[in-house]
Amino acid sequence: MKLEVVAIMVIGLFIIAFAFISSSGVYEWSGADSQAEEVVSELTGDSYQPWFKPIWEPPSGEIESLFFSLQAAIGGLIIGYFFGYYRKDRAT
């Protein structure tokens, strides 16, 4: 099978999955932290008290998402730089 056919099949699979998920009507995007907090509070009967409180909380969820994506982008740049550096080193 040619690479183009495989790429088209993968893109088609993503489009089908996106259409299925977006048509379900469930648009709740929550992170793992909030899901874990819900599970812990269910298991302890709402008696759990966190050990630490955050020093600063972002004013909105959009700002929090911005910081998370910025952190991911910086990490990706650092990892990409070192992969490129070592690949160049190995090539010479």
C-alpha positions as CSV (number, residue, x, y, z in Angstrom):
1,M,0.0,0.0,0.0
2,K,1.4,3.4,-0.9
3,L,2.1,6.0,1.6
4,E,-0.5,8.4,0.1
5,V,-3.3,5.8,0.5
6,V,-2.4,5.2,4.1
7,A,-2.2,9.0,4.8
8,I,-5.7,9.5,3.2
9,M,-7.1,6.6,5.2
10,V,-5.7,8.0,8.5
11,I,-7.1,11.5,7.7
12,G,-10.5,10.0,6.8
13,L,-10.5,8.1,10.1
14,F,-9.9,11.3,12.0
15,I,-12.6,13.1,10.1
16,I,-15.1,10.3,10.9
17,A,-14.1,10.3,14.5
18,F,-14.4,14.1,14.7
19,A,-17.9,14.0,13.1
20,F,-19.0,11.3,15.5
21,I,-17.8,13.0,18.6
22,S,-19.1,16.4,17.6
23,S,-22.5,15.0,16.8
24,S,-22.9,13.4,20.2
25,G,-23.7,16.8,21.8
26,V,-21.3,16.3,24.7
27,Y,-18.9,19.3,24.7
28,E,-17.4,19.1,28.1
29,W,-13.6,19.6,28.1
30,S,-12.2,19.0,31.5
31,G,-8.6,18.0,32.4
32,A,-7.4,15.1,34.3
33,D,-7.0,17.2,37.5
34,S,-10.7,18.0,37.7
35,Q,-11.7,14.4,36.9
36,A,-9.3,13.1,39.6
37,E,-10.7,15.6,42.1
38,E,-14.2,14.3,41.4
39,V,-13.2,10.7,42.0
40,V,-11.3,11.5,45.2
41,S,-14.3,13.4,46.6
42,E,-16.6,10.5,45.7
43,L,-14.3,8.0,47.5
44,T,-13.9,10.1,50.6
45,G,-17.4,11.4,50.9
46,D,-16.4,15.1,50.3
47,S,-14.1,15.0,53.4
48,Y,-10.8,15.3,51.6
49,Q,-8.9,18.5,52.2
50,P,-6.0,19.3,49.8
51,W,-2.5,19.5,51.3
52,F,-1.5,22.6,49.3
53,K,-3.3,25.6,47.8
54,P,-2.0,27.2,44.6
55,I,0.0,30.4,45.0
56,W,-1.7,32.0,42.0
57,E,-4.7,30.9,39.9
58,P,-5.2,32.2,36.4
59,P,-8.2,34.5,36.1
60,S,-9.9,32.3,33.5
61,G,-9.8,28.9,31.8
62,E,-8.6,30.4,28.6
63,I,-5.5,31.9,30.3
64,E,-4.8,28.5,31.9
65,S,-5.0,26.8,28.5
66,L,-2.7,29.5,27.1
67,F,-0.1,28.7,29.7
68,F,-0.4,25.0,29.2
69,S,0.0,25.2,25.4
70,L,2.9,27.6,25.8
71,Q,4.6,25.1,28.1
72,A,4.0,22.3,25.6
73,A,5.4,24.4,22.8
74,I,8.5,25.3,24.7
75,G,9.0,21.7,25.6
76,G,8.5,20.6,22.0
77,L,11.0,23.2,20.8
78,I,13.6,22.0,23.3
79,I,13.1,18.3,22.5
80,G,13.2,19.1,18.7
81,Y,16.4,21.1,19.0
82,F,18.2,18.3,20.8
83,F,16.9,15.6,18.4
84,G,18.1,17.8,15.4
85,Y,21.4,18.5,17.1
86,Y,22.2,14.8,17.8
87,R,21.0,13.7,14.4
88,K,23.3,16.3,12.8
89,D,26.1,15.1,15.0
90,R,25.6,11.5,14.0
91,A,25.4,12.4,10.3
92,T,28.9,13.9,10.3
